[in-house]
Amino acid sequence: MSENSYEKGRLNLPFVGFCTFAKSPICEDWDSLKADVAFMGAPFDCGTQWRSGARMGPRAVREASTLFSFGHGGAYSYEEDTMYLEGVKIVDIGDADMVHTNTEKSHANIEYGVRKILESGALPVTVGGDHSVNAPCIRAFEGRGPIHIIQIDAHLDFVDERHGVRFGHGNPMRRAVEQSFITGMTQLGIRNVSSSNRTDHKAAQDAGSTILSVRDVRRLGVQGVLDLIPKGVNYYITIDIDGFDPSIAPGTGTPSHGGFTYYEVMEVLQGVAFSGEVVGIDLCEVAPDYDHTGTTSVLAAQVLLNLIGYVFHGRRLRGQR
């Protein structure tokens, strides 16, 4: 911030001003988007089958992200003696337009937003909304494959159709593998009683998925998990906040005990980002009304900012921009 801005009292501290993701600049003209990262909200939760409320996720994550926006030009990690996010330009392009109860139109608007981000050359970071918003995010990558999906989730989300529903939050991974440019998936955190059955799990494995529970990940360790993920491919990372244990992420519609801790997820995602190109990210199912402390939204914001930092540091390590 310039000295002149300081004299005018425009410090833009976390608790004042406009609430954008990490207090980054706003870009309302999607045809003139110029950034390294574009954050877009997808406040849609008509795909939920029990507790709604994830439509408020993008606002909550934006507000929580201001905690990490002190404007130092980067984010220093003492543990790694590394400055992340230095020189990385992030913009907030607002939300895809939602038409309540109209899944087809709302999803089409999400797909359009992600396509505009990709056309600009920026990394799309989409925050839902329920996990059904992953389907249009993935469709936007048509012609940009091959892509391997890394999923953090308590649930497999591989239901084909149930009660006539094909685009709810239990279906996105099944819809993803129907795209010819998706070459496989690594699904981490799958556990306990969920909406998927043995047939769904077999279908996911037949489609090229590696499925690991939380206990599988702990048994294998970070490197053991990374060894199972294909190398030399592009990655799309999709995070359902219920992949984390509800003791640290209670604000979600379908919590499942026995989930991941923070570092268990971040060390795997760091390894992914350092080993190959991450071309897109979404994070879903933050429902702030179920968490009056706001810790789930803070977790989501912290996960995203650290992950973005890993992605761009990984590019530097590989000699990219």
TORVORO-263618 format. One record per residue (C-alpha): residue number from 1; residue in three letters; x, y, z. Coordinates in steps of 0.05 Angstrom, whole numbers, plus 5000, padded with zeros to 4 digits. Each point is the difference from the previous one (the first is absolute). Layout:
BEGIN
{pt NUM 'ALA' {X Y Z}},
...
end
This chain:
BEGIN
{pt 1 'MET' {5000 5000 5000}},
{pt 2 'SER' {5027 5068 4981}},
{pt 3 'GLU' {5021 5054 5050}},
{pt 4 'ASN' {4945 5044 4972}},
{pt 5 'SER' {4948 4947 5015}},
{pt 6 'TYR' {5026 4994 5071}},
{pt 7 'GLU' {4994 5075 5010}},
{pt 8 'LYS' {4927 4996 4978}},
{pt 9 'GLY' {4987 4947 5052}},
{pt 10 'ARG' {4986 4945 4949}},
{pt 11 'LEU' {5035 4942 5035}},
{pt 12 'ASN' {4948 4950 4976}},
{pt 13 'LEU' {5009 4957 5061}},
{pt 14 'PRO' {4963 4933 5005}},
{pt 15 'PHE' {4940 5026 5039}},
{pt 16 'VAL' {4984 5060 4955}},
{pt 17 'GLY' {4983 5012 4927}},
{pt 18 'PHE' {4971 4953 4947}},
{pt 19 'CYS' {4999 4926 5017}},
{pt 20 'THR' {5032 4966 4941}},
{pt 21 'PHE' {5041 4936 5001}},
{pt 22 'ALA' {5064 5018 5038}},
{pt 23 'LYS' {4980 5072 4988}},
{pt 24 'SER' {5022 4992 4928}},
{pt 25 'PRO' {4978 5048 4944}},
{pt 26 'ILE' {4932 4991 4969}},
{pt 27 'CYS' {4993 4984 4926}},
{pt 28 'GLU' {4928 5007 4977}},
{pt 29 'ASP' {5017 5002 4926}},
{pt 30 'TRP' {5015 4927 4985}},
{pt 31 'ASP' {5023 5018 4930}},
{pt 32 'SER' {5058 5040 5027}},
{pt 33 'LEU' {5023 4952 5054}},
{pt 34 'LYS' {5075 5004 5011}},
{pt 35 'ALA' {5027 4962 5059}},
{pt 36 'ASP' {5036 4937 5022}},
{pt 37 'VAL' {4941 4976 5042}},
{pt 38 'ALA' {4926 5015 4994}},
{pt 39 'PHE' {4954 4985 5058}},
{pt 40 'MET' {4926 4988 4984}},
{pt 41 'GLY' {4943 4983 5046}},
{pt 42 'ALA' {4948 4948 4981}},
{pt 43 'PRO' {4946 5010 5053}},
{pt 44 'PHE' {4956 4942 4980}},
{pt 45 'ASP' {4973 4947 5048}},
{pt 46 'CYS' {4939 4972 4966}},
{pt 47 'GLY' {5040 4936 4991}},
{pt 48 'THR' {4999 4983 5074}},
{pt 49 'GLN' {4960 4941 5025}},
{pt 50 'TRP' {4997 5018 5073}},
{pt 51 'ARG' {5024 5065 5032}},
{pt 52 'SER' {5004 5061 4954}},
{pt 53 'GLY' {5040 5063 5014}},
{pt 54 'ALA' {5062 4992 4957}},
{pt 55 'ARG' {4975 5056 4955}},
{pt 56 'MET' {5027 5047 5054}},
{pt 57 'GLY' {5069 4968 4996}},
{pt 58 'PRO' {5033 5049 4951}},
{pt 59 'ARG' {4982 5060 5043}},
{pt 60 'ALA' {5025 4966 5063}},
{pt 61 'VAL' {5065 4978 4968}},
{pt 62 'ARG' {5012 5070 4972}},
{pt 63 'GLU' {4990 5030 5069}},
{pt 64 'ALA' {5045 4949 5034}},
{pt 65 'SER' {5054 5010 4947}},
{pt 66 'THR' {5008 5072 5021}},
{pt 67 'LEU' {5037 4973 5061}},
{pt 68 'PHE' {5057 4982 4954}},
{pt 69 'SER' {5003 5066 4961}},
{pt 70 'PHE' {5050 5044 5035}},
{pt 71 'GLY' {5032 5022 4935}},
{pt 72 'HIS' {5072 4978 5012}},
{pt 73 'GLY' {5008 4979 4927}},
{pt 74 'GLY' {5002 4927 5016}},
{pt 75 'ALA' {4990 4948 5054}},
{pt 76 'TYR' {5061 4976 5037}},
{pt 77 'SER' {5003 4929 5026}},
{pt 78 'TYR' {5047 4994 5059}},
{pt 79 'GLU' {4996 4924 4998}},
{pt 80 'GLU' {5028 4999 4929}},
{pt 81 'ASP' {5037 5066 4998}},
{pt 82 'THR' {4961 5016 4936}},
{pt 83 'MET' {4963 5061 4977}},
{pt 84 'TYR' {4935 4979 4966}},
{pt 85 'LEU' {4953 5042 4957}},
{pt 86 'GLU' {5055 5051 4986}},
{pt 87 'GLY' {4983 5036 4935}},
{pt 88 'VAL' {4937 4958 4989}},
{pt 89 'LYS' {4942 5044 4977}},
{pt 90 'ILE' {4932 4978 5026}},
{pt 91 'VAL' {4935 5031 4979}},
{pt 92 'ASP' {4929 4988 5024}},
{pt 93 'ILE' {4951 4997 4941}},
{pt 94 'GLY' {4938 4994 5044}},
{pt 95 'ASP' {4949 4944 4995}},
{pt 96 'ALA' {4972 4961 4943}},
{pt 97 'ASP' {4927 5020 4992}},
{pt 98 'MET' {4953 4952 5036}},
{pt 99 'VAL' {4928 4989 4981}},
{pt 100 'HIS' {4967 4969 5061}},
{pt 101 'THR' {4972 4930 4988}},
{pt 102 'ASN' {5027 4999 4929}},
{pt 103 'THR' {5059 4952 5002}},
{pt 104 'GLU' {5012 4999 4925}},
{pt 105 'LYS' {5004 5076 4993}},
{pt 106 'SER' {5040 5010 5063}},
{pt 107 'HIS' {5050 4946 4980}},
{pt 108 'ALA' {5006 5030 4931}},
{pt 109 'ASN' {5017 5067 5031}},
{pt 110 'ILE' {5054 4968 5043}},
{pt 111 'GLU' {5029 4965 4939}},
{pt 112 'TYR' {5000 5066 4962}},
{pt 113 'GLY' {5038 5035 5056}},
{pt 114 'VAL' {5054 4946 5003}},
{pt 115 'ARG' {5007 5002 4925}},
{pt 116 'LYS' {5011 5075 5001}},
{pt 117 'ILE' {5054 4991 5053}},
{pt 118 'LEU' {5035 4946 4959}},
{pt 119 'GLU' {4997 5043 4938}},
{pt 120 'SER' {5036 5055 5037}},
{pt 121 'GLY' {5056 4953 5020}},
{pt 122 'ALA' {4985 5005 5075}},
{pt 123 'LEU' {4994 4942 5049}},
{pt 124 'PRO' {4925 4991 5017}},
{pt 125 'VAL' {4985 4994 5074}},
{pt 126 'THR' {4925 4987 5010}},
{pt 127 'VAL' {4966 4998 5068}},
{pt 128 'GLY' {4932 4969 5009}},
{pt 129 'GLY' {4946 4988 5014}},
{pt 130 'ASP' {4988 4925 5004}},
{pt 131 'HIS' {5045 4950 4965}},
{pt 132 'SER' {4954 4996 4940}},
{pt 133 'VAL' {5035 5064 4975}},
{pt 134 'ASN' {5061 4958 4984}},
{pt 135 'ALA' {4964 4971 4939}},
{pt 136 'PRO' {4996 5066 4961}},
{pt 137 'CYS' {5070 5018 5023}},
{pt 138 'ILE' {5026 4936 4969}},
{pt 139 'ARG' {4960 5009 4936}},
{pt 140 'ALA' {5034 5067 4990}},
{pt 141 'PHE' {5066 4963 4987}},
{pt 142 'GLU' {4975 4967 4937}},
{pt 143 'GLY' {5057 5000 4950}},
{pt 144 'ARG' {5052 5014 5054}},
{pt 145 'GLY' {5015 4928 5023}},
{pt 146 'PRO' {5024 4951 5019}},
{pt 147 'ILE' {4985 5014 5073}},
{pt 148 'HIS' {5005 4958 5063}},
{pt 149 'ILE' {4953 5019 5057}},
{pt 150 'ILE' {5024 5002 5072}},
{pt 151 'GLN' {4940 4998 5046}},
{pt 152 'ILE' {4999 5013 5075}},
{pt 153 'ASP' {4933 4977 5027}},
{pt 154 'ALA' {4965 4957 5051}},
{pt 155 'HIS' {4954 4973 4945}},
{pt 156 'LEU' {5014 4968 4933}},
{pt 157 'ASP' {4949 5043 4962}},
{pt 158 'PHE' {4995 4947 4946}},
{pt 159 'VAL' {4926 4987 4999}},
{pt 160 'ASP' {4975 4995 4929}},
{pt 161 'GLU' {4926 5016 5012}},
{pt 162 'ARG' {4956 4996 5061}},
{pt 163 'HIS' {4927 5021 5003}},
{pt 164 'GLY' {5010 5032 4932}},
{pt 165 'VAL' {5058 5044 5024}},
{pt 166 'ARG' {5062 5000 4956}},
{pt 167 'PHE' {5030 5068 5018}},
{pt 168 'GLY' {4996 5002 5076}},
{pt 169 'HIS' {5058 5002 5048}},
{pt 170 'GLY' {5004 4924 5000}},
{pt 171 'ASN' {5013 4996 4925}},
{pt 172 'PRO' {5058 5046 4979}},
{pt 173 'MET' {5056 4948 4996}},
{pt 174 'ARG' {4956 4954 4957}},
{pt 175 'ARG' {4985 5059 4954}},
{pt 176 'ALA' {5074 5017 4999}},
{pt 177 'VAL' {5025 4933 4975}},
{pt 178 'GLU' {4948 5003 4944}},
{pt 179 'GLN' {5043 5055 4970}},
{pt 180 'SER' {5051 4971 4951}},
{pt 181 'PHE' {5056 5046 5024}},
{pt 182 'ILE' {4996 4973 5072}},
{pt 183 'THR' {5051 4944 5002}},
{pt 184 'GLY' {4992 4978 5073}},
{pt 185 'MET' {4988 5021 5071}},
{pt 186 'THR' {5032 4994 5068}},
{pt 187 'GLN' {4946 5003 5053}},
{pt 188 'LEU' {5025 5012 5070}},
{pt 189 'GLY' {4963 4998 5067}},
{pt 190 'ILE' {4942 4955 4980}},
{pt 191 'ARG' {4972 4970 5063}},
{pt 192 'ASN' {4942 4975 5043}},
{pt 193 'VAL' {4928 4994 4981}},
{pt 194 'SER' {4985 5041 4938}},
{pt 195 'SER' {4953 5005 4941}},
{pt 196 'SER' {5043 4957 4954}},
{pt 197 'ASN' {4996 4924 4998}},
{pt 198 'ARG' {5046 4943 4979}},
{pt 199 'THR' {4978 5007 4928}},
{pt 200 'ASP' {5019 5073 4998}},
{pt 201 'HIS' {5069 4985 5030}},
{pt 202 'LYS' {5011 4945 4948}},
{pt 203 'ALA' {4979 5047 4944}},
{pt 204 'ALA' {5048 5053 5024}},
{pt 205 'GLN' {5058 4951 5003}},
{pt 206 'ASP' {4982 4974 4931}},
{pt 207 'ALA' {5002 5072 4975}},
{pt 208 'GLY' {5071 5007 5024}},
{pt 209 'SER' {4991 5027 5070}},
{pt 210 'THR' {5046 4987 5059}},
{pt 211 'ILE' {4957 5002 5063}},
{pt 212 'LEU' {5034 5010 5068}},
{pt 213 'SER' {4966 5009 5067}},
{pt 214 'VAL' {5029 5044 5055}},
{pt 215 'ARG' {5030 4939 5033}},
{pt 216 'ASP' {5030 4978 4933}},
{pt 217 'VAL' {5033 5068 4993}},
{pt 218 'ARG' {5028 4997 5071}},
{pt 219 'ARG' {5025 4929 4988}},
{pt 220 'LEU' {5035 5019 4935}},
{pt 221 'GLY' {5027 5067 5022}},
{pt 222 'VAL' {5006 5061 4955}},
{pt 223 'GLN' {5053 4971 4954}},
{pt 224 'GLY' {4963 4935 4994}},
{pt 225 'VAL' {4938 5037 4977}},
{pt 226 'LEU' {5039 5043 4951}},
{pt 227 'ASP' {5032 4937 4971}},
{pt 228 'LEU' {4930 4977 4979}},
{pt 229 'ILE' {4983 5064 4963}},
{pt 230 'PRO' {5018 5001 4926}},
{pt 231 'LYS' {5058 5046 4981}},
{pt 232 'GLY' {5009 5043 4938}},
{pt 233 'VAL' {4926 5019 4996}},
{pt 234 'ASN' {4959 5061 5017}},
{pt 235 'TYR' {4961 5000 5065}},
{pt 236 'TYR' {4933 5028 5019}},
{pt 237 'ILE' {4990 5004 5076}},
{pt 238 'THR' {4930 4997 5029}},
{pt 239 'ILE' {4992 5007 5075}},
{pt 240 'ASP' {4936 4984 5039}},
{pt 241 'ILE' {5010 5032 5068}},
{pt 242 'ASP' {4968 4938 5032}},
{pt 243 'GLY' {5064 4963 4982}},
{pt 244 'PHE' {5027 5033 5063}},
{pt 245 'ASP' {4977 4975 5067}},
{pt 246 'PRO' {4939 5037 5027}},
{pt 247 'SER' {5041 5018 5062}},
{pt 248 'ILE' {5035 5052 4957}},
{pt 249 'ALA' {4947 5008 4945}},
{pt 250 'PRO' {4931 4996 5032}},
{pt 251 'GLY' {4969 5049 4951}},
{pt 252 'THR' {4977 4953 4946}},
{pt 253 'GLY' {4936 4965 4980}},
{pt 254 'THR' {5024 4928 5004}},
{pt 255 'PRO' {5054 4994 5054}},
{pt 256 'SER' {5035 4933 5008}},
{pt 257 'HIS' {5042 4984 5061}},
{pt 258 'GLY' {5068 4969 4992}},
{pt 259 'GLY' {5024 5051 4949}},
{pt 260 'PHE' {5066 5032 4983}},
{pt 261 'THR' {5040 5049 5041}},
{pt 262 'TYR' {5027 5063 4967}},
{pt 263 'TYR' {5071 4977 4986}},
{pt 264 'GLU' {4979 4931 4974}},
{pt 265 'VAL' {4965 5035 4942}},
{pt 266 'MET' {5048 5057 4989}},
{pt 267 'GLU' {5062 4956 4996}},
{pt 268 'VAL' {4968 4957 4946}},
{pt 269 'LEU' {4976 5061 4962}},
{pt 270 'GLN' {5069 5033 5005}},
{pt 271 'GLY' {5031 4937 4972}},
{pt 272 'VAL' {4950 5000 4942}},
{pt 273 'ALA' {5012 5073 4984}},
{pt 274 'PHE' {5076 4992 5002}},
{pt 275 'SER' {4999 4938 4955}},
{pt 276 'GLY' {4954 5023 4944}},
{pt 277 'GLU' {4957 5055 4971}},
{pt 278 'VAL' {4936 5017 5038}},
{pt 279 'VAL' {4951 5030 4949}},
{pt 280 'GLY' {4939 5012 5043}},
{pt 281 'ILE' {4974 4999 5071}},
{pt 282 'ASP' {4933 4998 5033}},
{pt 283 'LEU' {4980 4998 5073}},
{pt 284 'CYS' {4928 4984 5020}},
{pt 285 'GLU' {4950 4986 5054}},
{pt 286 'VAL' {5018 5055 5050}},
{pt 287 'ALA' {4933 5014 5034}},
{pt 288 'PRO' {5016 5055 5051}},
{pt 289 'ASP' {4934 4999 5037}},
{pt 290 'TYR' {5020 4933 5032}},
{pt 291 'ASP' {5064 5030 5029}},
{pt 292 'HIS' {4990 5061 5044}},
{pt 293 'THR' {5075 5007 5014}},
{pt 294 'GLY' {5016 5008 4926}},
{pt 295 'THR' {5058 4950 5004}},
{pt 296 'THR' {4976 4961 4939}},
{pt 297 'SER' {5003 5062 4956}},
{pt 298 'VAL' {5069 5018 5028}},
{pt 299 'LEU' {5023 4930 4985}},
{pt 300 'ALA' {4974 5004 4928}},
{pt 301 'ALA' {5034 5068 4988}},
{pt 302 'GLN' {5065 4976 5029}},
{pt 303 'VAL' {4999 4936 4959}},
{pt 304 'LEU' {4988 5039 4936}},
{pt 305 'LEU' {5052 5053 5011}},
{pt 306 'ASN' {5053 4949 5019}},
{pt 307 'LEU' {4981 4956 4942}},
{pt 308 'ILE' {5005 5058 4951}},
{pt 309 'GLY' {5068 5015 5029}},
{pt 310 'TYR' {5022 4928 4990}},
{pt 311 'VAL' {4976 5001 4927}},
{pt 312 'PHE' {5041 5061 4981}},
{pt 313 'HIS' {5060 4979 5040}},
{pt 314 'GLY' {4997 4933 4966}},
{pt 315 'ARG' {5001 5035 4932}},
{pt 316 'ARG' {5063 5037 5021}},
{pt 317 'LEU' {5032 4936 5023}},
{pt 318 'ARG' {4986 4970 4931}},
{pt 319 'GLY' {5027 5061 4965}},
{pt 320 'GLN' {4933 5027 4978}},
{pt 321 'ARG' {4974 5071 5010}},
end
